[in-house]
Amino acid sequence: MIGSIDCMHWQWKNCPIAWQGDYGNRKGQKSIILEAVVGFDTWVWHAFFGVAGSQNDLNVLGQSPVFNDVLRGEAPNITYEINNTIY
């Protein structure tokens, strides 16, 4: 999986009152976070949805299954070529 990773806050208009403390962001809006890995061809390789909106992108990455897989050595082997050198 080679691609760009990013997080976005998705506004949650009907967030239950009991969860508003966890899902409220610094702007006072309630949101959940979508983390996605997308390839150069716009293929979505990974989506991780539902982290509380009070988190920032760095905290989301710390909870992400993508990085847990890499740390366990479960990332797929990929070969690529740069300047006629295969890696």
Phi and psi restraints in degrees (range 20) as a CNS / XPLOR table:
assign (resid 1 and name C) (resid 2 and name N)
       (resid 2 and name CA) (resid 2 and name C) 1.0 -120.6 20.0 2
assign (resid 2 and name N) (resid 2 and name CA)
       (resid 2 and name C) (resid 3 and name N) 1.0 128.2 20.0 2
assign (resid 2 and name C) (resid 3 and name N)
       (resid 3 and name CA) (resid 3 and name C) 1.0 -179.7 20.0 2
assign (resid 3 and name N) (resid 3 and name CA)
       (resid 3 and name C) (resid 4 and name N) 1.0 -170.9 20.0 2
assign (resid 3 and name C) (resid 4 and name N)
       (resid 4 and name CA) (resid 4 and name C) 1.0 -98.6 20.0 2
assign (resid 4 and name N) (resid 4 and name CA)
       (resid 4 and name C) (resid 5 and name N) 1.0 139.3 20.0 2
assign (resid 4 and name C) (resid 5 and name N)
       (resid 5 and name CA) (resid 5 and name C) 1.0 -114.5 20.0 2
assign (resid 5 and name N) (resid 5 and name CA)
       (resid 5 and name C) (resid 6 and name N) 1.0 137.1 20.0 2
assign (resid 5 and name C) (resid 6 and name N)
       (resid 6 and name CA) (resid 6 and name C) 1.0 -155.4 20.0 2
assign (resid 6 and name N) (resid 6 and name CA)
       (resid 6 and name C) (resid 7 and name N) 1.0 162.3 20.0 2
assign (resid 6 and name C) (resid 7 and name N)
       (resid 7 and name CA) (resid 7 and name C) 1.0 -123.1 20.0 2
assign (resid 7 and name N) (resid 7 and name CA)
       (resid 7 and name C) (resid 8 and name N) 1.0 146.3 20.0 2
assign (resid 7 and name C) (resid 8 and name N)
       (resid 8 and name CA) (resid 8 and name C) 1.0 -136.7 20.0 2
assign (resid 8 and name N) (resid 8 and name CA)
       (resid 8 and name C) (resid 9 and name N) 1.0 145.5 20.0 2
assign (resid 8 and name C) (resid 9 and name N)
       (resid 9 and name CA) (resid 9 and name C) 1.0 -89.7 20.0 2
assign (resid 9 and name N) (resid 9 and name CA)
       (resid 9 and name C) (resid 10 and name N) 1.0 126.0 20.0 2
assign (resid 9 and name C) (resid 10 and name N)
       (resid 10 and name CA) (resid 10 and name C) 1.0 -105.8 20.0 2
assign (resid 10 and name N) (resid 10 and name CA)
       (resid 10 and name C) (resid 11 and name N) 1.0 116.5 20.0 2
assign (resid 10 and name C) (resid 11 and name N)
       (resid 11 and name CA) (resid 11 and name C) 1.0 -62.9 20.0 2
assign (resid 11 and name N) (resid 11 and name CA)
       (resid 11 and name C) (resid 12 and name N) 1.0 134.7 20.0 2
assign (resid 11 and name C) (resid 12 and name N)
       (resid 12 and name CA) (resid 12 and name C) 1.0 -114.4 20.0 2
assign (resid 12 and name N) (resid 12 and name CA)
       (resid 12 and name C) (resid 13 and name N) 1.0 92.6 20.0 2
assign (resid 12 and name C) (resid 13 and name N)
       (resid 13 and name CA) (resid 13 and name C) 1.0 -64.4 20.0 2
assign (resid 13 and name N) (resid 13 and name CA)
       (resid 13 and name C) (resid 14 and name N) 1.0 -37.3 20.0 2
assign (resid 13 and name C) (resid 14 and name N)
       (resid 14 and name CA) (resid 14 and name C) 1.0 -107.7 20.0 2
assign (resid 14 and name N) (resid 14 and name CA)
       (resid 14 and name C) (resid 15 and name N) 1.0 40.0 20.0 2
assign (resid 14 and name C) (resid 15 and name N)
       (resid 15 and name CA) (resid 15 and name C) 1.0 -62.9 20.0 2
assign (resid 15 and name N) (resid 15 and name CA)
       (resid 15 and name C) (resid 16 and name N) 1.0 129.7 20.0 2
assign (resid 15 and name C) (resid 16 and name N)
       (resid 16 and name CA) (resid 16 and name C) 1.0 -58.9 20.0 2
assign (resid 16 and name N) (resid 16 and name CA)
       (resid 16 and name C) (resid 17 and name N) 1.0 143.1 20.0 2
assign (resid 16 and name C) (resid 17 and name N)
       (resid 17 and name CA) (resid 17 and name C) 1.0 -56.0 20.0 2
assign (resid 17 and name N) (resid 17 and name CA)
       (resid 17 and name C) (resid 18 and name N) 1.0 -39.3 20.0 2
assign (resid 17 and name C) (resid 18 and name N)
       (resid 18 and name CA) (resid 18 and name C) 1.0 -64.0 20.0 2
assign (resid 18 and name N) (resid 18 and name CA)
       (resid 18 and name C) (resid 19 and name N) 1.0 -22.1 20.0 2
assign (resid 18 and name C) (resid 19 and name N)
       (resid 19 and name CA) (resid 19 and name C) 1.0 -102.6 20.0 2
assign (resid 19 and name N) (resid 19 and name CA)
       (resid 19 and name C) (resid 20 and name N) 1.0 -3.9 20.0 2
assign (resid 19 and name C) (resid 20 and name N)
       (resid 20 and name CA) (resid 20 and name C) 1.0 -63.2 20.0 2
assign (resid 20 and name N) (resid 20 and name CA)
       (resid 20 and name C) (resid 21 and name N) 1.0 -28.9 20.0 2
assign (resid 20 and name C) (resid 21 and name N)
       (resid 21 and name CA) (resid 21 and name C) 1.0 -65.3 20.0 2
assign (resid 21 and name N) (resid 21 and name CA)
       (resid 21 and name C) (resid 22 and name N) 1.0 -38.8 20.0 2
assign (resid 21 and name C) (resid 22 and name N)
       (resid 22 and name CA) (resid 22 and name C) 1.0 -78.5 20.0 2
assign (resid 22 and name N) (resid 22 and name CA)
       (resid 22 and name C) (resid 23 and name N) 1.0 -33.2 20.0 2
assign (resid 22 and name C) (resid 23 and name N)
       (resid 23 and name CA) (resid 23 and name C) 1.0 -100.1 20.0 2
assign (resid 23 and name N) (resid 23 and name CA)
       (resid 23 and name C) (resid 24 and name N) 1.0 3.2 20.0 2
assign (resid 23 and name C) (resid 24 and name N)
       (resid 24 and name CA) (resid 24 and name C) 1.0 -83.8 20.0 2
assign (resid 24 and name N) (resid 24 and name CA)
       (resid 24 and name C) (resid 25 and name N) 1.0 131.9 20.0 2
assign (resid 24 and name C) (resid 25 and name N)
       (resid 25 and name CA) (resid 25 and name C) 1.0 -94.1 20.0 2
assign (resid 25 and name N) (resid 25 and name CA)
       (resid 25 and name C) (resid 26 and name N) 1.0 -178.3 20.0 2
assign (resid 25 and name C) (resid 26 and name N)
       (resid 26 and name CA) (resid 26 and name C) 1.0 -64.9 20.0 2
assign (resid 26 and name N) (resid 26 and name CA)
       (resid 26 and name C) (resid 27 and name N) 1.0 -17.1 20.0 2
assign (resid 26 and name C) (resid 27 and name N)
       (resid 27 and name CA) (resid 27 and name C) 1.0 -90.6 20.0 2
assign (resid 27 and name N) (resid 27 and name CA)
       (resid 27 and name C) (resid 28 and name N) 1.0 0.0 20.0 2
assign (resid 27 and name C) (resid 28 and name N)
       (resid 28 and name CA) (resid 28 and name C) 1.0 86.3 20.0 2
assign (resid 28 and name N) (resid 28 and name CA)
       (resid 28 and name C) (resid 29 and name N) 1.0 -0.4 20.0 2
assign (resid 28 and name C) (resid 29 and name N)
       (resid 29 and name CA) (resid 29 and name C) 1.0 -87.7 20.0 2
assign (resid 29 and name N) (resid 29 and name CA)
       (resid 29 and name C) (resid 30 and name N) 1.0 150.2 20.0 2
assign (resid 29 and name C) (resid 30 and name N)
       (resid 30 and name CA) (resid 30 and name C) 1.0 -92.3 20.0 2
assign (resid 30 and name N) (resid 30 and name CA)
       (resid 30 and name C) (resid 31 and name N) 1.0 131.6 20.0 2
assign (resid 30 and name C) (resid 31 and name N)
       (resid 31 and name CA) (resid 31 and name C) 1.0 -153.3 20.0 2
assign (resid 31 and name N) (resid 31 and name CA)
       (resid 31 and name C) (resid 32 and name N) 1.0 159.2 20.0 2
assign (resid 31 and name C) (resid 32 and name N)
       (resid 32 and name CA) (resid 32 and name C) 1.0 -118.8 20.0 2
assign (resid 32 and name N) (resid 32 and name CA)
       (resid 32 and name C) (resid 33 and name N) 1.0 158.5 20.0 2
assign (resid 32 and name C) (resid 33 and name N)
       (resid 33 and name CA) (resid 33 and name C) 1.0 -109.8 20.0 2
assign (resid 33 and name N) (resid 33 and name CA)
       (resid 33 and name C) (resid 34 and name N) 1.0 135.1 20.0 2
assign (resid 33 and name C) (resid 34 and name N)
       (resid 34 and name CA) (resid 34 and name C) 1.0 -107.2 20.0 2
assign (resid 34 and name N) (resid 34 and name CA)
       (resid 34 and name C) (resid 35 and name N) 1.0 122.6 20.0 2
assign (resid 34 and name C) (resid 35 and name N)
       (resid 35 and name CA) (resid 35 and name C) 1.0 -105.0 20.0 2
assign (resid 35 and name N) (resid 35 and name CA)
       (resid 35 and name C) (resid 36 and name N) 1.0 132.3 20.0 2
assign (resid 35 and name C) (resid 36 and name N)
       (resid 36 and name CA) (resid 36 and name C) 1.0 -138.2 20.0 2
assign (resid 36 and name N) (resid 36 and name CA)
       (resid 36 and name C) (resid 37 and name N) 1.0 146.2 20.0 2
assign (resid 36 and name C) (resid 37 and name N)
       (resid 37 and name CA) (resid 37 and name C) 1.0 -115.8 20.0 2
assign (resid 37 and name N) (resid 37 and name CA)
       (resid 37 and name C) (resid 38 and name N) 1.0 122.7 20.0 2
assign (resid 37 and name C) (resid 38 and name N)
       (resid 38 and name CA) (resid 38 and name C) 1.0 -127.4 20.0 2
assign (resid 38 and name N) (resid 38 and name CA)
       (resid 38 and name C) (resid 39 and name N) 1.0 135.2 20.0 2
assign (resid 38 and name C) (resid 39 and name N)
       (resid 39 and name CA) (resid 39 and name C) 1.0 -80.0 20.0 2
assign (resid 39 and name N) (resid 39 and name CA)
       (resid 39 and name C) (resid 40 and name N) 1.0 173.0 20.0 2
assign (resid 39 and name C) (resid 40 and name N)
       (resid 40 and name CA) (resid 40 and name C) 1.0 -61.1 20.0 2
assign (resid 40 and name N) (resid 40 and name CA)
       (resid 40 and name C) (resid 41 and name N) 1.0 -23.8 20.0 2
assign (resid 40 and name C) (resid 41 and name N)
       (resid 41 and name CA) (resid 41 and name C) 1.0 -95.2 20.0 2
assign (resid 41 and name N) (resid 41 and name CA)
       (resid 41 and name C) (resid 42 and name N) 1.0 16.8 20.0 2
assign (resid 41 and name C) (resid 42 and name N)
       (resid 42 and name CA) (resid 42 and name C) 1.0 65.5 20.0 2
assign (resid 42 and name N) (resid 42 and name CA)
       (resid 42 and name C) (resid 43 and name N) 1.0 18.9 20.0 2
assign (resid 42 and name C) (resid 43 and name N)
       (resid 43 and name CA) (resid 43 and name C) 1.0 -77.4 20.0 2
assign (resid 43 and name N) (resid 43 and name CA)
       (resid 43 and name C) (resid 44 and name N) 1.0 128.2 20.0 2
assign (resid 43 and name C) (resid 44 and name N)
       (resid 44 and name CA) (resid 44 and name C) 1.0 -85.1 20.0 2
assign (resid 44 and name N) (resid 44 and name CA)
       (resid 44 and name C) (resid 45 and name N) 1.0 114.6 20.0 2
assign (resid 44 and name C) (resid 45 and name N)
       (resid 45 and name CA) (resid 45 and name C) 1.0 -91.2 20.0 2
assign (resid 45 and name N) (resid 45 and name CA)
       (resid 45 and name C) (resid 46 and name N) 1.0 -25.6 20.0 2
assign (resid 45 and name C) (resid 46 and name N)
       (resid 46 and name CA) (resid 46 and name C) 1.0 -155.7 20.0 2
assign (resid 46 and name N) (resid 46 and name CA)
       (resid 46 and name C) (resid 47 and name N) 1.0 139.4 20.0 2
assign (resid 46 and name C) (resid 47 and name N)
       (resid 47 and name CA) (resid 47 and name C) 1.0 -139.1 20.0 2
assign (resid 47 and name N) (resid 47 and name CA)
       (resid 47 and name C) (resid 48 and name N) 1.0 131.1 20.0 2
assign (resid 47 and name C) (resid 48 and name N)
       (resid 48 and name CA) (resid 48 and name C) 1.0 -129.4 20.0 2
assign (resid 48 and name N) (resid 48 and name CA)
       (resid 48 and name C) (resid 49 and name N) 1.0 111.6 20.0 2
assign (resid 48 and name C) (resid 49 and name N)
       (resid 49 and name CA) (resid 49 and name C) 1.0 -125.7 20.0 2
assign (resid 49 and name N) (resid 49 and name CA)
       (resid 49 and name C) (resid 50 and name N) 1.0 139.3 20.0 2
assign (resid 49 and name C) (resid 50 and name N)
       (resid 50 and name CA) (resid 50 and name C) 1.0 116.6 20.0 2
assign (resid 50 and name N) (resid 50 and name CA)
       (resid 50 and name C) (resid 51 and name N) 1.0 1.8 20.0 2
assign (resid 50 and name C) (resid 51 and name N)
       (resid 51 and name CA) (resid 51 and name C) 1.0 -68.3 20.0 2
assign (resid 51 and name N) (resid 51 and name CA)
       (resid 51 and name C) (resid 52 and name N) 1.0 142.3 20.0 2
assign (resid 51 and name C) (resid 52 and name N)
       (resid 52 and name CA) (resid 52 and name C) 1.0 -56.6 20.0 2
assign (resid 52 and name N) (resid 52 and name CA)
       (resid 52 and name C) (resid 53 and name N) 1.0 139.8 20.0 2
assign (resid 52 and name C) (resid 53 and name N)
       (resid 53 and name CA) (resid 53 and name C) 1.0 -66.7 20.0 2
assign (resid 53 and name N) (resid 53 and name CA)
       (resid 53 and name C) (resid 54 and name N) 1.0 -14.0 20.0 2
assign (resid 53 and name C) (resid 54 and name N)
       (resid 54 and name CA) (resid 54 and name C) 1.0 -76.1 20.0 2
assign (resid 54 and name N) (resid 54 and name CA)
       (resid 54 and name C) (resid 55 and name N) 1.0 -8.9 20.0 2
assign (resid 54 and name C) (resid 55 and name N)
       (resid 55 and name CA) (resid 55 and name C) 1.0 -81.0 20.0 2
assign (resid 55 and name N) (resid 55 and name CA)
       (resid 55 and name C) (resid 56 and name N) 1.0 156.9 20.0 2
assign (resid 55 and name C) (resid 56 and name N)
       (resid 56 and name CA) (resid 56 and name C) 1.0 -103.5 20.0 2
assign (resid 56 and name N) (resid 56 and name CA)
       (resid 56 and name C) (resid 57 and name N) 1.0 173.7 20.0 2
assign (resid 56 and name C) (resid 57 and name N)
       (resid 57 and name CA) (resid 57 and name C) 1.0 -59.3 20.0 2
assign (resid 57 and name N) (resid 57 and name CA)
       (resid 57 and name C) (resid 58 and name N) 1.0 -38.2 20.0 2
assign (resid 57 and name C) (resid 58 and name N)
       (resid 58 and name CA) (resid 58 and name C) 1.0 -64.5 20.0 2
assign (resid 58 and name N) (resid 58 and name CA)
       (resid 58 and name C) (resid 59 and name N) 1.0 -41.6 20.0 2
assign (resid 58 and name C) (resid 59 and name N)
       (resid 59 and name CA) (resid 59 and name C) 1.0 -65.7 20.0 2
assign (resid 59 and name N) (resid 59 and name CA)
       (resid 59 and name C) (resid 60 and name N) 1.0 -35.2 20.0 2
assign (resid 59 and name C) (resid 60 and name N)
       (resid 60 and name CA) (resid 60 and name C) 1.0 -64.3 20.0 2
assign (resid 60 and name N) (resid 60 and name CA)
       (resid 60 and name C) (resid 61 and name N) 1.0 -44.7 20.0 2
assign (resid 60 and name C) (resid 61 and name N)
       (resid 61 and name CA) (resid 61 and name C) 1.0 -60.9 20.0 2
assign (resid 61 and name N) (resid 61 and name CA)
       (resid 61 and name C) (resid 62 and name N) 1.0 -33.7 20.0 2
assign (resid 61 and name C) (resid 62 and name N)
       (resid 62 and name CA) (resid 62 and name C) 1.0 -66.3 20.0 2
assign (resid 62 and name N) (resid 62 and name CA)
       (resid 62 and name C) (resid 63 and name N) 1.0 -24.3 20.0 2
assign (resid 62 and name C) (resid 63 and name N)
       (resid 63 and name CA) (resid 63 and name C) 1.0 -98.1 20.0 2
assign (resid 63 and name N) (resid 63 and name CA)
       (resid 63 and name C) (resid 64 and name N) 1.0 -3.9 20.0 2
assign (resid 63 and name C) (resid 64 and name N)
       (resid 64 and name CA) (resid 64 and name C) 1.0 -72.1 20.0 2
assign (resid 64 and name N) (resid 64 and name CA)
       (resid 64 and name C) (resid 65 and name N) 1.0 134.0 20.0 2
assign (resid 64 and name C) (resid 65 and name N)
       (resid 65 and name CA) (resid 65 and name C) 1.0 -66.0 20.0 2
assign (resid 65 and name N) (resid 65 and name CA)
       (resid 65 and name C) (resid 66 and name N) 1.0 -21.4 20.0 2
assign (resid 65 and name C) (resid 66 and name N)
       (resid 66 and name CA) (resid 66 and name C) 1.0 -60.5 20.0 2
assign (resid 66 and name N) (resid 66 and name CA)
       (resid 66 and name C) (resid 67 and name N) 1.0 -50.2 20.0 2
assign (resid 66 and name C) (resid 67 and name N)
       (resid 67 and name CA) (resid 67 and name C) 1.0 -74.2 20.0 2
assign (resid 67 and name N) (resid 67 and name CA)
       (resid 67 and name C) (resid 68 and name N) 1.0 -30.2 20.0 2
assign (resid 67 and name C) (resid 68 and name N)
       (resid 68 and name CA) (resid 68 and name C) 1.0 -61.9 20.0 2
assign (resid 68 and name N) (resid 68 and name CA)
       (resid 68 and name C) (resid 69 and name N) 1.0 -41.7 20.0 2
assign (resid 68 and name C) (resid 69 and name N)
       (resid 69 and name CA) (resid 69 and name C) 1.0 -62.4 20.0 2
assign (resid 69 and name N) (resid 69 and name CA)
       (resid 69 and name C) (resid 70 and name N) 1.0 -43.1 20.0 2
assign (resid 69 and name C) (resid 70 and name N)
       (resid 70 and name CA) (resid 70 and name C) 1.0 -63.1 20.0 2
assign (resid 70 and name N) (resid 70 and name CA)
       (resid 70 and name C) (resid 71 and name N) 1.0 -43.3 20.0 2
assign (resid 70 and name C) (resid 71 and name N)
       (resid 71 and name CA) (resid 71 and name C) 1.0 -64.3 20.0 2
assign (resid 71 and name N) (resid 71 and name CA)
       (resid 71 and name C) (resid 72 and name N) 1.0 -31.0 20.0 2
assign (resid 71 and name C) (resid 72 and name N)
       (resid 72 and name CA) (resid 72 and name C) 1.0 -84.4 20.0 2
assign (resid 72 and name N) (resid 72 and name CA)
       (resid 72 and name C) (resid 73 and name N) 1.0 -0.7 20.0 2
assign (resid 72 and name C) (resid 73 and name N)
       (resid 73 and name CA) (resid 73 and name C) 1.0 77.3 20.0 2
assign (resid 73 and name N) (resid 73 and name CA)
       (resid 73 and name C) (resid 74 and name N) 1.0 23.0 20.0 2
assign (resid 73 and name C) (resid 74 and name N)
       (resid 74 and name CA) (resid 74 and name C) 1.0 -97.3 20.0 2
assign (resid 74 and name N) (resid 74 and name CA)
       (resid 74 and name C) (resid 75 and name N) 1.0 8.3 20.0 2
assign (resid 74 and name C) (resid 75 and name N)
       (resid 75 and name CA) (resid 75 and name C) 1.0 -72.9 20.0 2
assign (resid 75 and name N) (resid 75 and name CA)
       (resid 75 and name C) (resid 76 and name N) 1.0 144.2 20.0 2
assign (resid 75 and name C) (resid 76 and name N)
       (resid 76 and name CA) (resid 76 and name C) 1.0 -69.7 20.0 2
assign (resid 76 and name N) (resid 76 and name CA)
       (resid 76 and name C) (resid 77 and name N) 1.0 147.7 20.0 2
assign (resid 76 and name C) (resid 77 and name N)
       (resid 77 and name CA) (resid 77 and name C) 1.0 -74.9 20.0 2
assign (resid 77 and name N) (resid 77 and name CA)
       (resid 77 and name C) (resid 78 and name N) 1.0 132.6 20.0 2
assign (resid 77 and name C) (resid 78 and name N)
       (resid 78 and name CA) (resid 78 and name C) 1.0 -132.7 20.0 2
assign (resid 78 and name N) (resid 78 and name CA)
       (resid 78 and name C) (resid 79 and name N) 1.0 135.2 20.0 2
assign (resid 78 and name C) (resid 79 and name N)
       (resid 79 and name CA) (resid 79 and name C) 1.0 -107.0 20.0 2
assign (resid 79 and name N) (resid 79 and name CA)
       (resid 79 and name C) (resid 80 and name N) 1.0 145.8 20.0 2
assign (resid 79 and name C) (resid 80 and name N)
       (resid 80 and name CA) (resid 80 and name C) 1.0 -148.6 20.0 2
assign (resid 80 and name N) (resid 80 and name CA)
       (resid 80 and name C) (resid 81 and name N) 1.0 163.7 20.0 2
assign (resid 80 and name C) (resid 81 and name N)
       (resid 81 and name CA) (resid 81 and name C) 1.0 -124.6 20.0 2
assign (resid 81 and name N) (resid 81 and name CA)
       (resid 81 and name C) (resid 82 and name N) 1.0 130.8 20.0 2
assign (resid 81 and name C) (resid 82 and name N)
       (resid 82 and name CA) (resid 82 and name C) 1.0 -133.1 20.0 2
assign (resid 82 and name N) (resid 82 and name CA)
       (resid 82 and name C) (resid 83 and name N) 1.0 125.4 20.0 2
assign (resid 82 and name C) (resid 83 and name N)
       (resid 83 and name CA) (resid 83 and name C) 1.0 51.0 20.0 2
assign (resid 83 and name N) (resid 83 and name CA)
       (resid 83 and name C) (resid 84 and name N) 1.0 47.2 20.0 2
assign (resid 83 and name C) (resid 84 and name N)
       (resid 84 and name CA) (resid 84 and name C) 1.0 63.7 20.0 2
assign (resid 84 and name N) (resid 84 and name CA)
       (resid 84 and name C) (resid 85 and name N) 1.0 17.6 20.0 2
assign (resid 84 and name C) (resid 85 and name N)
       (resid 85 and name CA) (resid 85 and name C) 1.0 -113.6 20.0 2
assign (resid 85 and name N) (resid 85 and name CA)
       (resid 85 and name C) (resid 86 and name N) 1.0 126.7 20.0 2
assign (resid 85 and name C) (resid 86 and name N)
       (resid 86 and name CA) (resid 86 and name C) 1.0 -92.5 20.0 2
assign (resid 86 and name N) (resid 86 and name CA)
       (resid 86 and name C) (resid 87 and name N) 1.0 129.1 20.0 2
